[in-house]
């Protein structure tokens, strides 16, 4: 099949981020606020006991995802501007036939020693972040506590697919992606239809179209009332892009963005807002699995930890000062279709238009339900590697042992 790739070039380079000096009082206040946030369940003895039992049951597997300003226009010759002075999304997804896929990968991590309470030795892992808080070079060690989720509680999901019907930047496989992921969750992971919200721009009911307002509302619904060991799932298939970072938390100097169907009038959604709505509200031990099938999605949730194919930690993607702020005691996992600087692909499988990442993710887990994080990451990359330049990414809100079994 012929391939059409419409990739955008940014019209302006990254701005240098001005350094702001913070007073000692403000720095101390920030440290105090973060510390109080990450120790909410320190005396919950029942949680400690359950976590101790949970770790014993999760042995590592053997080796074997005002309105914001619009982005600049597309730069590819095949992309034309709208008849109106409206922007085209920052990303385009290729159309191609997938190549033959063959799935298949160890990362050894020495767990940190137990914290002030011996009971926290297992799933409640205490680890240190050396964060420079004062101009005189004094380092304050911020001890962050988190808990792996059992995924045995309430299950709830949001699936979003946007084909941008009637727009110059229309896609083909995104709506199918949302339907396929919804079916996959209900058939293989115990989600009930009443607990899975699906938003597509081909739905006859316009009240279910993925506008900016409805997407933000769906995110709030997803995390509302979340508790320890709940399993939440967020899937987005559509256009993705980048814009200059104004907060200084991105190493690359750019924020990642997603595009609602009404982005020309209502604006895009920036990764900082995604993090605030999907990650920050979650309690300790609550699982959020996010799957982003769009361009420039590597750190779209602004999670501080990313992983190589062998399970080892990648170099820092989020600035040092943002690491403690973007971490979470919840169990947040993000699978994304490409690195921050890459495009993602639309493809045809058996004559059906789908997103390459959504297709590979579902295919791998259907073939082998019991895979570790590292095995699943390698398997998804192996499917896409023969035909596409995009490299799927794995991110988390806390350091994970990628040898553990991936659960939803």
C-alpha positions as CSV (number, residue, x, y, z in Angstrom):
1,X,0.0,0.0,0.0
2,X,1.2,3.5,-0.6
3,X,2.1,5.6,2.4
4,X,1.0,9.2,3.0
5,X,2.8,11.0,5.8
6,X,1.9,14.5,6.8
7,X,4.3,15.7,9.4
8,X,4.5,19.2,10.8
9,X,7.6,21.3,11.3
10,X,7.5,23.8,14.1
11,X,7.7,27.4,12.9
12,X,9.8,28.4,15.8
13,X,12.5,26.8,17.9
14,X,12.5,26.4,21.7
15,X,12.7,29.4,23.9
16,X,15.4,29.6,26.6
17,X,13.8,29.1,29.9
18,X,14.5,32.1,32.2
19,X,15.8,31.1,35.6
20,X,13.7,32.3,38.5
21,X,15.2,32.6,42.0
22,X,12.9,31.4,44.7
23,X,13.0,32.6,48.2
24,X,14.0,30.1,50.9
25,X,10.6,30.5,52.4
26,X,8.8,29.6,49.2
27,X,11.1,26.6,48.6
28,X,10.6,25.3,52.1
29,X,6.8,25.8,51.7
30,X,6.9,23.7,48.5
31,X,8.9,21.0,50.1
32,X,6.4,20.9,53.0
33,X,3.4,20.7,50.7
34,X,4.8,17.9,48.7
35,X,5.9,15.9,51.7
36,X,2.4,16.2,53.3
37,X,0.9,15.0,49.9
38,X,2.9,11.8,49.6
39,X,2.4,10.5,53.1
40,X,-1.5,10.4,53.3
41,X,-1.8,6.8,54.5
42,X,1.3,6.4,56.7
43,X,-0.6,4.9,59.6
44,X,-3.0,2.7,57.7
45,X,-2.1,-0.7,59.2
46,X,-4.7,-2.6,57.2
47,X,-3.2,-1.3,53.9
48,X,0.3,-2.2,55.1
49,X,-0.8,-5.8,55.8
50,X,-2.6,-6.2,52.5
51,X,0.4,-4.8,50.6
52,X,2.7,-7.3,52.3
53,X,0.5,-10.2,51.1
54,X,0.2,-8.7,47.7
55,X,4.0,-8.5,47.1
56,X,4.3,-12.2,47.9
57,X,1.7,-13.0,45.2
58,X,3.5,-10.9,42.5
59,X,6.7,-12.6,41.9
60,X,8.6,-11.5,38.8
61,X,7.8,-13.3,35.6
62,X,10.5,-15.3,33.8
63,X,12.3,-13.5,31.0
64,X,11.0,-14.1,27.5
65,X,1.7,2.3,27.2
66,X,-9.0,31.2,28.0
67,X,-8.6,28.5,25.2
68,X,-5.1,27.4,24.5
69,X,-3.5,28.8,21.3
70,X,-3.6,26.6,18.2
71,X,-0.3,25.1,16.8
72,X,1.4,26.3,13.6
73,X,0.3,24.9,10.2
74,X,1.6,21.7,8.5
75,X,4.8,22.0,6.6
76,X,4.4,18.9,4.3
77,X,3.7,19.6,0.6
78,X,0.7,17.3,0.6
79,X,-1.0,19.2,3.4
80,X,-3.0,22.2,2.5
81,X,-4.3,25.0,4.8
82,X,-8.0,25.2,5.7
83,X,-10.3,27.4,3.7
84,X,-10.8,29.3,6.9
85,X,-7.8,30.7,8.9
86,X,-7.8,27.6,11.2
87,X,-4.8,25.5,12.2
88,X,-4.2,21.9,11.2
89,X,-3.2,19.5,14.0
90,X,0.5,19.1,14.8
91,X,0.6,15.5,13.8
92,X,-0.3,13.3,11.0
93,X,-0.6,9.5,11.0
94,X,0.8,7.4,8.1
95,X,-1.4,5.1,6.1
96,X,0.2,1.8,5.3
97,X,-0.1,-2.0,5.4
98,X,1.5,-3.6,8.5
99,X,4.4,-5.9,8.1
100,X,4.6,-9.4,9.6
101,X,4.8,-9.2,13.4
102,X,6.7,-11.5,15.8
103,X,6.5,-10.6,19.4
104,X,9.3,-10.9,22.1
105,X,12.5,-9.5,26.5
106,X,15.7,-8.1,32.2
107,X,16.1,-5.3,34.3
108,X,17.5,-6.0,37.7
109,X,16.7,-3.5,40.3
110,X,17.9,-3.5,43.9
111,X,14.9,-2.4,46.0
112,X,15.7,0.4,48.5
113,X,15.9,-0.6,52.1
114,X,12.7,-0.4,54.2
115,X,11.7,3.1,55.4
116,X,10.9,4.2,59.0
117,X,8.4,1.3,59.3
118,X,9.5,-2.2,58.5
119,X,6.0,-3.1,57.2
120,X,6.6,-0.9,54.1
121,X,9.4,-3.1,52.9
122,X,7.4,-4.7,50.0
123,X,5.0,-2.9,47.7
124,X,5.3,0.3,49.7
125,X,8.7,1.2,48.3
126,X,10.6,4.1,49.7
127,X,13.1,5.7,47.4
128,X,15.1,8.9,47.5
129,X,15.1,11.8,45.1
130,X,17.9,14.2,45.6
131,X,16.2,17.5,44.9
132,X,18.2,20.7,45.2
133,X,16.0,23.1,47.2
134,X,18.3,25.9,48.1
135,X,20.7,28.1,46.2
136,X,23.5,27.3,48.6
137,X,23.6,23.7,47.3
138,X,22.0,22.0,50.4
139,X,20.1,18.9,49.1
140,X,16.8,17.9,50.7
141,X,16.0,14.2,50.3
142,X,12.4,13.8,49.4
143,X,11.2,10.3,50.3
144,X,8.4,9.3,48.0
145,X,6.0,6.4,48.9
146,X,4.0,4.4,46.4
147,X,2.1,1.2,46.1
148,X,1.5,-1.3,43.2
149,X,-2.1,-1.9,42.5
150,X,-3.7,-5.4,42.6
151,X,-6.4,-4.2,40.1
152,X,-9.0,-6.1,42.0
153,X,-11.3,-3.1,42.8
154,X,-13.7,-1.1,40.6
155,X,-13.0,-1.0,36.9
156,X,-13.8,2.0,34.8
157,X,-12.6,3.2,31.3
158,X,-12.8,6.0,28.8
159,X,-12.1,5.3,25.1
160,X,-11.8,8.3,22.7
161,X,-11.5,8.0,18.9
162,X,-11.4,11.0,16.6
163,X,-11.4,10.8,12.8
164,X,-11.9,14.5,12.4
165,X,-14.7,13.9,9.9
166,X,-15.1,16.6,7.4
167,X,-11.8,18.3,8.3
168,X,-8.7,18.7,6.1
169,X,-6.7,16.7,8.7
170,X,-9.1,13.7,8.7
171,X,-7.9,10.3,9.9
172,X,-9.3,6.9,9.2
173,X,-8.7,4.4,12.0
174,X,-9.2,6.3,15.3
175,X,-12.9,5.5,15.8
176,X,-12.2,1.8,15.1
177,X,-9.4,1.9,17.7
178,X,-11.8,3.2,20.4
179,X,-14.3,0.5,19.6
180,X,-11.7,-2.3,19.5
181,X,-10.1,-1.2,22.9
182,X,-13.6,-1.1,24.5
183,X,-14.4,-4.6,23.3
184,X,-11.0,-5.8,24.3
185,X,-11.4,-4.5,27.9
186,X,-14.8,-6.0,28.3
187,X,-13.9,-9.4,26.8
188,X,-10.5,-10.0,28.4
189,X,-10.2,-7.8,31.5
190,X,-13.6,-7.9,33.2
191,X,-14.8,-4.3,32.4
192,X,-18.6,-3.9,32.2
193,X,-20.2,-1.9,29.4
194,X,-21.9,0.5,31.8
195,X,-18.5,1.4,33.2
196,X,-16.8,2.1,29.8
197,X,-17.5,5.5,28.3
198,X,-16.8,5.8,24.5
199,X,-16.5,9.2,22.7
200,X,-16.3,9.2,18.9
201,X,-17.0,11.9,16.3
202,X,-19.0,9.4,14.2
203,X,-21.6,8.7,16.9
204,X,-25.1,9.8,15.7
205,X,-25.6,11.3,19.2
206,X,-23.6,14.6,19.2
207,X,-23.6,14.6,23.0
208,X,-21.1,11.8,22.7
209,X,-18.7,13.6,20.3
210,X,-15.2,14.1,21.8
211,X,-15.3,17.9,22.2
212,X,-12.8,19.5,24.5
213,X,-15.5,20.0,27.2
214,X,-16.7,16.4,27.0
215,X,-13.1,15.0,27.0
216,X,-12.3,17.0,30.2
217,X,-15.6,15.9,31.7
218,X,-14.8,12.2,30.9
219,X,-11.5,12.5,32.6
220,X,-13.1,13.8,35.8
221,X,-15.7,11.1,35.7
222,X,-13.0,8.4,35.3
223,X,-11.1,9.4,38.4
224,X,-14.1,10.3,40.5
225,X,-14.3,8.3,43.7
226,X,-11.1,6.3,42.8
227,X,-9.8,4.0,45.6
228,X,-6.8,1.8,46.3
229,X,-6.6,-1.2,44.0
230,X,-9.2,0.2,41.5
231,X,-8.3,-0.2,37.8
232,X,-8.9,2.8,35.5
233,X,-8.1,2.8,31.8
234,X,-7.8,5.8,29.5
235,X,-7.5,5.4,25.7
236,X,-7.0,8.2,23.2
237,X,-6.6,7.8,19.4
238,X,-6.3,10.9,17.3
239,X,-4.0,13.8,16.5
240,X,-1.2,14.7,18.8
241,X,1.2,17.6,18.7
242,X,3.7,19.8,20.5
243,X,4.0,23.4,21.7
244,X,6.6,25.4,23.5
245,X,6.8,24.6,27.2
246,X,6.1,27.6,29.4
247,X,6.6,26.0,32.8
248,X,10.2,24.7,32.5
249,X,9.3,21.1,33.3
250,X,10.2,19.6,29.9
251,X,13.8,18.6,29.1
252,X,12.9,18.9,25.4
253,X,11.5,22.4,25.8
254,X,8.1,21.4,24.4
255,X,4.7,20.3,25.9
256,X,2.8,17.5,24.3
257,X,-0.8,18.0,23.3
258,X,-3.9,16.2,22.1
259,X,-6.6,17.6,19.7
260,X,-10.4,17.4,20.5
261,X,-12.7,17.3,17.5
262,X,-13.5,21.0,18.1
263,X,-9.9,22.2,18.6
264,X,-10.2,25.0,16.0
265,X,-12.7,26.8,18.2
266,X,-12.1,25.4,21.7
267,X,-8.3,24.8,21.7
268,X,-6.0,21.8,22.3
269,X,-5.4,20.0,25.6
270,X,-1.8,20.3,27.0
271,X,0.0,17.5,28.9
272,X,0.1,19.6,32.1
273,X,-3.7,19.6,32.2
274,X,-3.8,15.9,31.4
275,X,-1.6,15.2,34.4
276,X,-3.6,17.5,36.7
277,X,-6.9,15.7,35.7
278,X,-5.8,12.1,35.4
279,X,-2.9,11.6,37.7
280,X,-3.0,14.1,40.6
281,X,-6.4,13.1,42.0
282,X,-5.6,9.4,42.3
283,X,-5.0,7.9,45.7
284,X,-2.1,5.5,46.6
285,X,-2.4,2.1,45.1
286,X,-5.0,3.1,42.4
287,X,-4.0,1.9,38.9
288,X,-4.4,4.1,35.9
289,X,-3.4,2.5,32.6
290,X,-3.3,5.1,29.8
291,X,-2.9,4.2,26.1
292,X,-2.1,7.1,23.7
293,X,-2.1,6.3,20.0
294,X,-1.0,9.7,18.6
295,X,2.1,11.5,17.5
296,X,4.5,13.1,20.0
297,X,3.0,11.1,22.9
298,X,6.1,9.8,24.7
299,X,5.6,11.9,27.8
300,X,2.1,13.1,27.2
301,X,1.1,12.4,30.8
302,X,4.3,14.1,32.1
303,X,5.3,11.0,34.1
304,X,8.8,11.2,35.5
305,X,10.0,7.7,34.6
306,X,10.4,6.1,31.2
307,X,11.9,2.7,30.2
308,X,14.1,1.2,27.5
309,X,13.2,-2.1,25.8
310,X,15.4,-4.0,28.2
311,X,13.5,-2.6,31.2
312,X,16.1,-0.1,32.3
313,X,15.3,3.5,33.0
314,X,15.8,6.0,30.2
315,X,17.5,9.3,30.7
316,X,15.4,11.9,32.4
317,X,12.5,13.2,30.3
318,X,11.2,15.6,32.9
319,X,13.3,18.3,34.6
320,X,14.7,17.7,38.0
321,X,12.5,20.3,39.7
322,X,9.4,18.7,38.2
323,X,10.2,15.1,39.2
324,X,8.9,15.3,42.7
325,X,5.9,17.3,41.5
326,X,5.0,14.9,38.7
327,X,5.4,11.7,40.7
328,X,2.5,10.1,42.4
329,X,1.8,7.5,45.1
330,X,-0.8,6.0,42.7
331,X,0.2,3.2,40.2
332,X,0.1,5.1,36.9
333,X,1.3,3.4,33.7
334,X,1.3,5.1,30.3
335,X,1.8,3.3,27.0
336,X,2.3,5.7,24.1
337,X,2.7,5.1,20.4
338,X,5.8,7.1,19.7
339,X,8.6,9.2,21.2
340,X,8.0,12.9,21.8
341,X,9.6,13.9,18.5
342,X,8.0,11.2,16.4
343,X,4.8,10.7,14.4
344,X,2.4,7.7,14.8
345,X,0.7,5.7,12.1
346,X,-2.7,4.9,10.7
347,X,-2.7,1.5,9.0
348,X,-5.0,-1.1,7.4
349,X,-5.3,-4.6,8.8
350,X,-7.5,-7.0,6.9
351,X,-9.0,-4.0,5.1
352,X,-9.9,-2.2,8.3
353,X,-8.3,1.1,9.2
354,X,-6.7,1.1,12.7
355,X,-4.0,2.9,14.6
356,X,-0.7,1.0,14.6
357,X,-0.2,1.3,18.4
358,X,-3.7,0.3,19.4
359,X,-3.6,-2.7,17.0
360,X,-0.2,-3.9,18.4
361,X,-1.2,-3.4,22.0
362,X,-4.3,-5.5,21.6
363,X,-2.6,-8.1,19.5
364,X,0.2,-8.7,22.0
365,X,-2.1,-9.1,25.0
366,X,-4.6,-11.3,23.1
367,X,-1.7,-13.6,22.1
368,X,-0.3,-13.8,25.6
369,X,-2.4,-12.5,28.5
370,X,0.4,-13.0,31.1
371,X,3.3,-10.7,30.2
372,X,5.7,-8.6,32.2
373,X,5.9,-4.8,31.5
374,X,9.2,-5.4,29.7
375,X,8.0,-8.3,27.6
376,X,4.9,-6.4,26.5
377,X,7.0,-3.3,25.6
378,X,9.4,-5.4,23.5
379,X,6.5,-7.3,21.8
380,X,4.7,-4.1,20.8
381,X,8.0,-2.6,19.4
382,X,8.7,-5.8,17.5
383,X,5.4,-5.6,15.7
384,X,5.9,-2.0,14.6
385,X,9.7,-2.1,14.0
386,X,9.6,-3.7,10.5
387,X,7.4,-1.0,8.9
388,X,7.4,2.1,11.1
389,X,9.9,4.4,12.5
390,X,7.8,5.1,15.6
391,X,9.1,3.6,18.9
392,X,6.4,2.9,21.5
393,X,7.1,4.1,25.0
394,X,6.4,3.0,28.5
395,X,6.2,5.6,31.3
396,X,5.3,5.4,35.0
397,X,4.6,7.7,38.0
398,X,7.1,5.8,40.1
399,X,10.0,3.4,39.5
400,X,8.6,0.0,38.5
401,X,10.2,-3.5,38.4
402,X,9.5,-4.2,34.8
403,X,9.9,-8.0,35.4
404,X,6.5,-7.9,37.2
405,X,3.3,-9.0,35.5
406,X,1.4,-6.3,33.7
407,X,-2.2,-6.1,35.0
408,X,-5.2,-4.1,33.9
